[in-house]
Amino acid sequence: MRNAPTILHLDMDAFYASAEQASKPSLRGKAVVVGGLGPRGVVATASYEARVFGVRSAMPMAQARRLAPNAAYLVPRFGFYRAISEQVMGLLHALSPLVEPLSLDEAFVDLEAGGVAWDAVSARLVGEKLRADIRAVTGLTGSVGLAASKMLAKIASEEAKPDGLVLIEPGTERAMLGPMSVRTLPGVGPATGDHLRRAGITTVDDLAEAGEDELVRLLGKAHGQALHAMALAHDDRPVVAEREAKSVSVEDTYDVDIHDRLRVGLEVQRLADRCVRRLRAAGLSGRTIVLKVRRYDFSTLTRSETLRGPTDDPAVVREAAARLLDSVDTTGGVRLLGVGVSGLADYTQEDLFAQAAGEGAAEQVAEEGAEEPVVEQQVVVERRWPAGHDVRHAEFGHGWVQGSGLGRVTVRFETPGSEPGRVRTFRVDDPDLEPADPLPLVEGAAGVSVEGVGA
């Protein structure tokens, strides 16, 4: 471990919900919940106003609705969040070559490697400037933790929430950690926490006092040794620069189990096409095609096939995914499907035999009369109006979907820089209403493409 608090951990505050509040003036200061809105949906992020009612990430959406029935419930716009994340990560990369993203809204930065901080004073100045820059560029807030190790920097950013900065001075770590719950430490989830509690260990001080031998006896060698080291504030893990993606994948969970085998096949084909679009957007290709199927009883199966060379050809990926599906029993129904590509490369190797086979399979589907349902399904997808997504009306301008159903869609017309806007209702097939690109949160910033939002 180093002797200066030059490892920074940034965690954006209630990221998805805050982005939605920033883009929708009528939701600012109100409870906002972002996640899947179907019967099996879960909460992705809740605003701090929603958390007052007990709503938390990963909670079933049905439970969230019971706790906060008057909150705004929105479908995620991941392309929009990704564009904001790229702005934030750009600020981090300007500080150091060693940036380790953990998710769209969270990352470690080695300030010492960038030569921008060498002691507590310089580290604090960098952290405060970063928070100000994030607010100026994105209009959002982030919490910053500074410490001599990754574990402590992450704990510090959690203590700083929301919209704060906490710096842990070297030499004070043990005193700060001691009274904290064992659940504070990485790797201590509910099951491990309960196991330790039954052994009379509830705080980090208790872990340290128990000793390594006792923790190894309770938890096993690797876990026990790691937890004892963390209880003593020992963590020498380096900040690792962003790793290359190992795979590209997409998946969908269905509100109602799919029983029709033809429908399952069509969904797999659609997912394969979406996966290839992501693959091409990243300038990649891959050799291994992976199919994921979660059945009605929650059992999850994965099947994979490795091609002779990397490809980004949608016909090749569709055909491989279809072959993999042939080996899976979907009797009883399917609740989730996913298609992925791994073994990534930044070049393609034409596989004319596989491509020709893929085209032949497509022709066979057409001969069997399945072409019309494919076209019809695409039209339905295009005319959906997910809650929270952007639209534009020929007369009323830019707005966002408050809700839809019974052949109607309700839109609130406002922009990030406007006053709260008026609400109007239209037919779902109104020719003057169309999906739109999200507007930048800060005037002068770049917008987000429809393709990026739909990815």
Beta strands, then each sheet from edge to edge (+ up, - down):
strand 1: 7-12
strand 2: 32-35
strand 3: 43-46
strand 4: 72-74
strand 5: 99-103
strand 6: 106-110
strand 7: 142-147
strand 8: 165-167
strand 9: 247-258
strand 10: 285-295
strand 11: 300-311
strand 12: 334-345
strand 13: 390-393
strand 14: 397-405
strand 15: 408-413
strand 16: 422-427
strand 17: 433-435
sheet 1: 5+ 6- 1+ 7- 8-
sheet 2: 3+ 2- 4-
sheet 3: 9+ 12- 10+ 11-
sheet 4: 16+ 15- 14+ 13- 17+
end
